Amino acid sequence: MFFQRKKISCGLQYNTIPLSTPLAELRYTVFDTETTGFQVGTTDRLIEIGAVQVMGFEVLEEGIFQTFVNPKRQISREITELTSITGEKVRDAPPAHEAILSFIDYVQSWNTVCLVGHYVSFDSLAIKSELKREKVQLKDWFTIDTLDLIGYIAPSYDMRDLEKYARIFGTRMYDRHSAVGDALTTAYLFVELLWQFKNRGYDTWGELINATDNSARSLFL
């Protein structure tokens, strides 16, 4: 049973593939979450998870994952107005730990190298906090933040808004504050950033790691 599992692995391939692997051969899971508010480490809860696959420089829209999550509490009017997620939509949805396990199964089924998100620390905290409430530790969780890649390519930018970056880089935009919509927008933004990264002469997994997360180098050296 779930409650007997003290640790679960996300099954990512980040620490098993060679650093010399070309960007075109890498597969990523781009994901996003919606929540009842911003205090996900304490009082707020997950209400949706959405994800899509990126293979090399291509978004695979046929590989979409989406699940609502029952937060077991009322969703405020403000959040419903922002996300269009109502109490009715989540009433029959799985609880957070079941939804997260479904998401992890999806990630593992695609053999992805890592997770990608826009301001991904928030989404990671939302998921890890839900598991922590069930006394479960999540292992092998490795992420790339599009904000870090933007900071490497265009360090003069200093904001977090996904829609503004999509406009600046001329990429597709989908429904805002929908987990799937934001995941798709992030995926197309990420692909454009990868092209710009490659055009600057970088073309390997190791170079992408060094560009987006210097603290992660010790994992690979």
C-alpha positions as CSV (number, residue, x, y, z in Angstrom):
1,M,0.0,0.0,0.0
2,F,1.0,3.6,-0.5
3,F,1.4,4.4,3.1
4,Q,3.9,1.6,3.6
5,R,6.2,3.1,1.0
6,K,8.7,5.4,2.7
7,K,10.5,6.4,-0.5
8,I,9.5,6.5,-4.2
9,S,11.7,7.1,-7.2
10,C,10.8,9.4,-10.1
11,G,12.8,7.1,-12.4
12,L,14.6,9.9,-14.3
13,Q,17.6,9.1,-16.5
14,Y,19.7,12.2,-15.6
15,N,22.5,10.3,-13.8
16,T,22.8,7.4,-16.2
17,I,23.3,9.0,-19.6
18,P,26.7,10.3,-20.8
19,L,27.4,14.0,-20.4
20,S,28.3,14.0,-24.1
21,T,24.8,13.0,-25.2
22,P,23.6,15.5,-27.9
23,L,20.6,17.6,-27.1
24,A,18.7,16.1,-30.0
25,E,18.8,12.7,-28.3
26,L,17.3,13.9,-25.0
27,R,13.7,13.5,-23.8
28,Y,12.3,15.7,-21.2
29,T,9.0,15.9,-19.2
30,V,7.7,19.5,-19.0
31,F,5.2,19.9,-16.3
32,D,3.1,22.4,-14.3
33,T,0.8,22.4,-11.3
34,E,-2.2,24.4,-10.1
35,T,-2.9,24.8,-6.4
36,T,-5.3,26.4,-4.0
37,G,-2.9,29.2,-3.3
38,F,0.8,30.0,-2.9
39,Q,1.5,28.5,0.5
40,V,2.1,25.0,-0.9
41,G,4.6,24.2,1.8
42,T,2.0,24.7,4.6
43,T,-1.7,25.4,4.0
44,D,-2.3,25.1,0.3
45,R,-2.9,22.0,-1.8
46,L,-2.5,20.6,-5.3
47,I,-5.6,20.8,-7.6
48,E,-4.1,19.9,-11.0
49,I,-1.0,18.4,-12.6
50,G,-0.3,18.7,-16.3
51,A,2.7,17.6,-18.4
52,V,3.9,17.1,-22.0
53,Q,7.0,15.4,-23.6
54,V,9.8,17.1,-25.4
55,M,12.1,15.0,-27.6
56,G,15.2,16.8,-28.7
57,F,13.8,20.0,-30.2
58,E,10.2,18.9,-30.7
59,V,7.1,19.1,-28.5
60,L,5.2,15.8,-28.6
61,E,1.6,17.1,-28.1
62,E,0.3,13.5,-28.4
63,G,2.1,12.7,-25.1
64,I,0.0,14.9,-22.8
65,F,-0.7,14.0,-19.1
66,Q,-3.4,15.7,-17.1
67,T,-5.2,15.0,-13.8
68,F,-7.2,17.1,-11.5
69,V,-6.5,16.6,-7.8
70,N,-9.0,16.6,-4.9
71,P,-7.6,19.0,-2.3
72,K,-10.2,17.9,0.2
73,R,-11.0,21.5,0.9
74,Q,-13.0,24.3,-0.7
75,I,-11.4,26.1,-3.6
76,S,-11.6,29.9,-3.2
77,R,-13.5,32.0,-5.6
78,E,-10.2,33.8,-6.5
79,I,-8.5,30.5,-7.5
80,T,-11.5,29.4,-9.5
81,E,-11.6,32.7,-11.4
82,L,-7.8,32.3,-12.0
83,T,-7.7,28.7,-13.1
84,S,-11.4,27.8,-14.0
85,I,-11.1,24.9,-11.6
86,T,-14.2,24.4,-9.5
87,G,-15.1,22.2,-6.6
88,E,-17.2,20.1,-9.0
89,K,-14.2,19.5,-11.3
90,V,-12.1,18.0,-8.4
91,R,-14.9,16.3,-6.5
92,D,-14.3,12.9,-8.1
93,A,-10.6,13.4,-8.8
94,P,-7.9,11.3,-7.0
95,P,-6.3,12.6,-3.8
96,A,-2.9,14.2,-4.1
97,H,-0.7,11.1,-3.4
98,E,-2.6,9.0,-6.0
99,A,-2.4,11.8,-8.6
100,I,1.3,12.2,-8.0
101,L,1.9,8.4,-8.4
102,S,0.0,8.5,-11.7
103,F,2.3,11.4,-12.8
104,I,5.4,9.5,-11.8
105,D,4.2,6.5,-13.7
106,Y,3.8,8.7,-16.7
107,V,7.3,10.1,-16.4
108,Q,8.8,6.7,-16.0
109,S,6.9,5.4,-19.1
110,W,8.6,7.9,-21.3
111,N,12.2,7.4,-20.0
112,T,12.8,11.1,-19.6
113,V,16.1,12.5,-18.6
114,C,14.7,15.2,-16.3
115,L,11.7,17.4,-15.4
116,V,11.4,20.9,-16.8
117,G,9.3,23.7,-15.6
118,H,8.9,27.5,-15.5
119,Y,9.7,28.6,-11.9
120,V,9.9,24.9,-11.3
121,S,10.9,25.2,-7.6
122,F,7.2,26.1,-6.8
123,D,5.8,23.1,-8.6
124,S,8.4,20.8,-7.0
125,L,7.6,22.1,-3.6
126,A,3.9,21.6,-4.2
127,I,4.4,17.9,-5.1
128,K,7.0,17.2,-2.4
129,S,4.9,18.8,0.3
130,E,1.9,16.6,-0.6
131,L,4.1,13.5,-0.3
132,K,5.7,14.7,2.9
133,R,2.3,14.9,4.5
134,E,2.0,11.2,3.8
135,K,5.5,10.7,5.2
136,V,6.9,9.7,1.8
137,Q,10.2,10.9,0.4
138,L,10.6,11.5,-3.3
139,K,13.9,10.3,-4.8
140,D,15.6,11.0,-8.1
141,W,13.8,14.3,-8.7
142,F,15.9,16.4,-11.0
143,T,14.7,19.6,-12.7
144,I,15.7,22.2,-15.1
145,D,14.1,25.7,-14.8
146,T,13.4,27.6,-18.0
147,L,14.2,30.7,-15.9
148,D,17.8,29.5,-15.4
149,L,18.2,28.8,-19.1
150,I,16.8,32.3,-20.0
151,G,19.2,33.8,-17.4
152,Y,22.1,32.0,-19.2
153,I,21.0,33.1,-22.7
154,A,19.7,36.6,-21.9
155,P,20.9,37.6,-18.4
156,S,19.4,41.1,-18.7
157,Y,15.9,39.6,-18.2
158,D,14.6,39.7,-14.7
159,M,11.0,38.5,-14.3
160,R,9.0,35.3,-13.8
161,D,6.0,35.7,-16.0
162,L,5.7,32.8,-18.4
163,E,3.4,34.7,-20.9
164,K,5.8,37.6,-21.2
165,Y,8.7,35.3,-21.9
166,A,6.7,33.4,-24.5
167,R,6.0,36.7,-26.2
168,I,9.6,37.9,-26.0
169,F,10.9,34.7,-27.6
170,G,8.0,34.4,-30.0
171,T,6.8,31.0,-28.9
172,R,3.3,29.5,-28.8
173,M,0.9,30.4,-25.9
174,Y,-1.8,28.2,-24.5
175,D,-4.5,28.7,-21.8
176,R,-2.9,30.4,-18.8
177,H,-3.3,29.0,-15.3
178,S,-4.2,25.6,-16.7
179,A,-1.7,23.0,-15.8
180,V,-1.7,21.5,-19.3
181,G,-1.8,24.9,-21.0
182,D,1.1,26.3,-19.0
183,A,3.0,23.0,-19.5
184,L,2.6,23.4,-23.3
185,T,3.6,27.0,-23.3
186,T,6.6,26.1,-21.2
187,A,7.5,23.3,-23.5
188,Y,7.5,25.5,-26.6
189,L,9.5,28.1,-24.8
190,F,12.0,25.5,-23.7
191,V,12.4,24.2,-27.2
192,E,13.2,27.7,-28.5
193,L,15.7,28.2,-25.7
194,L,17.3,24.9,-26.6
195,W,17.7,26.1,-30.2
196,Q,19.3,29.4,-29.0
197,F,21.5,27.4,-26.7
198,K,22.6,25.2,-29.6
199,N,23.2,28.2,-31.8
200,R,25.6,29.5,-29.3
201,G,27.7,26.4,-29.8
202,Y,26.4,24.2,-27.0
203,D,25.0,20.8,-27.9
204,T,25.4,18.3,-25.0
205,W,23.6,17.2,-21.8
206,G,26.6,18.2,-19.7
207,E,26.7,21.7,-21.2
208,L,23.0,22.1,-20.5
209,I,23.4,21.0,-16.9
210,N,26.3,23.4,-16.4
211,A,24.3,26.3,-17.9
212,T,21.2,25.8,-15.8
213,D,22.3,24.5,-12.5
214,N,25.9,24.8,-11.4
215,S,25.1,23.1,-8.1
216,A,24.3,19.9,-10.0
217,R,27.7,19.5,-11.4
218,S,28.8,17.4,-8.4
219,L,26.2,14.8,-9.4
220,F,28.0,14.1,-12.7
221,L,31.7,14.6,-11.9
